[in-house]
Amino acid sequence: MSNAEKVSKYLDEAKVFYFLTTDGDQPKGRPFGFHMLVDDTLYFGCGTFKNVWRQLTANPRVEILAVNGGEFLRYDGSAKIVKDEALLARVREIMPEIMALYDKNGWEMGLFFLENGHAEIRGLFELKEEFDV
């Protein structure tokens, strides 16, 4: 299993994860659920009209935090924006209701992956695994 597959599997099992950005000097976090693994790259997406998009384009250093049972995953890196119609078509297959809402309102889904990603899986008191993604 590749490192990107490990992170994707962890996020699948956690179901909801938290996406962390900064707004100036203020940390901002929010729950996310969408991710997709394509050709060993883990993609995320959000509306380009949202504050989170503005924050990650102003400061691409971001972190993802997911909790699963008695352990948690930290996954950080620099958000790298991707414009790819084939990837957006995959998003439409995965989330047709959400994308229909975006289309209806004229919203754009922005896609990105974490460049130079680093992940840690931790228990309450110990580092269980650490790897680059």
Long-range contacts (C-beta under 8 A, 24 or more apart in sequence): 2-40, 3-119, 3-131, 3-132, 3-133, 4-37, 4-40, 4-41, 4-42, 4-133, 5-37, 5-40, 6-119, 6-131, 7-42, 7-73, 7-75, 7-117, 7-119, 7-133, 8-35, 8-37, 8-42, 10-66, 10-68, 10-73, 10-121, 11-35, 11-64, 11-66, 11-73, 13-68, 14-66, 14-67, 14-68, 14-73, 16-66, 17-64, 17-65, 17-66, 17-73, 18-64, 18-65, 18-66, 19-44, 19-46, 19-52, 19-62, 19-63, 19-64, 20-62, 20-63, 20-64, 20-65, 21-52, 21-55, 21-56, 21-59, 21-62, 22-55, 22-59, 22-61, 23-51, 23-55, 28-52, 28-55, 29-65, 32-64, 34-91, 34-94, 34-95, 34-98, 36-87, 36-90, 36-91, 36-94, 38-87, 38-90, 41-113, 42-113, 42-114, 42-117, 42-133, 43-82, 43-87, 43-111, 43-112, 43-113, 44-111, 44-112, 44-113, 44-114, 45-91, 45-109, 45-110, 45-111, 45-112, 46-109, 46-110, 47-102, 47-107, 47-108, 47-109, 47-110, 48-107, 48-108, 48-109, 48-110, 49-107, 49-108, 53-110, 56-112, 57-81, 62-114, 64-114, 70-123, 70-124, 71-121, 71-122, 71-123, 71-124, 71-128, 72-121, 72-122, 73-119, 73-120, 73-121, 73-122, 74-119, 74-120, 74-122, 75-114, 75-117, 75-118, 75-119, 75-120, 75-133, 76-114, 76-117, 76-118, 77-114, 77-115, 77-116, 77-117, 77-118, 77-133, 78-114, 78-115, 78-116, 79-112, 79-113, 79-114, 79-115, 80-112, 80-113, 80-114, 80-115, 81-110, 81-111, 81-112, 82-111, 82-112, 82-113, 83-111, 84-111, 87-111
